[in-house]
Structure formats: structure tokens, C-alpha cells
């Protein structure tokens, strides 16, 4: 298993533990130089979104994968976490519907969580 796959698996596990809704993984390595995987999840409110951000960052940093950049702040309804090999998007329900990244990245390969 390669590093980006392991990172994606870890991030999805933590998001699931924090009760993230509708976690999606899109493999984009063959269509974009940005990253290998996009992970998209929904939080019910800003407190849950921040808890998910904190948990993902703590877990990946402890595993030796420090974040390159985080876009958004504690009051944001869309947080982007760039770990080079994976990019984690955590949205409010409204923003996820509005930005619809799954539609934009339909050329990517959708990975089922159980296949990670």
C-alpha cells in the first residue's frame, strides 16, 4: 500500500469516528498533479467541522504527515486541508451542495470506503 493510500485510509477512519456524513474518496492521480486523492466529507455544524479538522490533523501529523496548508478558519463552512498526497475537504451541507466537487471531478475514480 502506498503512502497516499494509507493517508486517505487514516483520514477517512478519523472522519468516520467524528460522525462525518457522506464521506467520499476520489482518486485523481491520473487526471491531476494536485494530489492522489480528494476526500470529501460533510459536518452538521461549525463545531463538528472543526472537531473533524482537528482530529484529521492530529492523526496525520502524529503519523508523520504534517499538513502543508489549511484554508478556512474555525467559522468556515468549507475547510480545505492539503497534505500534498491527499486533500481533505470538509463542508457544511449547504456548501457541499453548492460547490459540488463530486460533479467537477467526475473524471476521477470514485473509491468506496471499504476498498481503502
C-alpha positions in Angstrom: 0.0 0.0 0.0 1.4 3.4 -0.9 1.7 6.4 1.4 -1.2 8.4 -0.2 -3.5 5.4 0.1 -2.5 4.9 3.8 -3.1 8.6 4.4 -6.5 8.5 2.8 -7.5 5.5 4.8 -6.4 7.1 8.1 -8.2 10.4 7.3 -11.5 8.5 6.4 -11.3 6.4 9.5 -10.9 9.6 11.7 -13.7 11.4 9.8 -16.0 8.4 10.4 -15.2 8.3 14.1 -16.2 12.0 14.3 -19.5 11.1 12.6 -18.8 12.9 9.3 -21.6 12.4 6.8 -21.3 11.2 3.3 -17.5 10.6 3.2 -16.3 10.3 -0.4 -12.9 9.4 -1.8 -11.9 10.4 -5.4 -8.7 9.2 -6.8 -7.3 12.0 -9.0 -3.7 10.9 -9.5 -4.2 10.1 -13.2 -6.0 13.3 -14.1 -4.3 15.9 -11.9 -0.9 16.8 -10.4 -2.6 18.3 -7.3 -2.8 15.1 -5.3 -3.5 11.4 -5.4 -6.8 11.6 -3.5 -9.6 14.0 -2.7 -11.5 13.2 0.4 -14.9 15.0 0.8 -17.0 14.9 4.0 -19.9 16.8 5.5 -20.3 18.2 9.0 -23.6 19.1 10.6 -22.3 22.4 12.1 -19.1 24.5 12.6 -18.3 22.8 15.9 -18.4 19.3 14.3 -16.5 20.6 11.2 -13.7 21.9 13.5 -13.6 18.7 15.5 -13.1 16.8 12.3 -10.4 19.2 11.1 -8.6 18.9 14.5 -8.9 15.1 14.5 -7.6 14.6 11.0 -4.7 17.0 11.5 -3.7 15.4 14.8 -3.8 11.9 13.4 -1.9 12.6 10.2 0.7 14.7 11.9 1.3 12.1 14.6 1.8 9.5 11.7 4.4 11.8 10.2 2.3 13.5 7.6 2.3 17.2 8.5 -0.2 19.5 6.8 1.1 21.7 4.0 -1.7 24.2 4.2 -5.2 24.7 5.7 -7.6 27.0 4.0 -10.5 28.3 6.1 -10.9 29.1 9.8 -12.9 28.0 12.8 -16.0 29.7 11.5 -15.7 28.5 7.9 -18.3 26.2 6.3 -15.6 24.8 4.0 -12.2 23.7 5.2 -9.5 22.5 2.8 -6.6 20.5 4.3 -3.7 20.0 1.9 -1.3 17.1 2.8 0.4 17.1 -0.6 -0.7 13.5 -1.4 -4.3 13.9 -0.2 -6.5 16.9 0.0 -9.3 16.8 2.6 -12.4 18.9 2.0 -14.8 19.3 5.0 -18.0 21.1 4.2 -21.3 22.2 5.7 -24.2 20.6 3.9 -25.1 23.8 2.1 -21.6 24.5 0.8 -21.1 20.9 -0.3 -24.3 21.1 -2.4 -23.3 24.5 -3.8 -19.7 23.6 -4.8 -20.5 20.0 -5.8 -16.9 18.8 -6.1 -18.0 15.3 -6.9 -19.5 16.7 -10.2 -16.5 18.7 -11.0 -14.1 15.7 -10.5 -16.3 13.1 -12.3 -13.2 12.1 -14.3 -11.6 10.9 -11.1 -12.1 7.3 -9.9 -14.5 7.0 -7.0 -13.1 4.7 -4.3 -15.5 3.0 -1.9 -14.5 3.4 1.8 -14.5 -0.4 2.3 -11.9 -0.6 -0.6 -9.4 1.6 1.2 
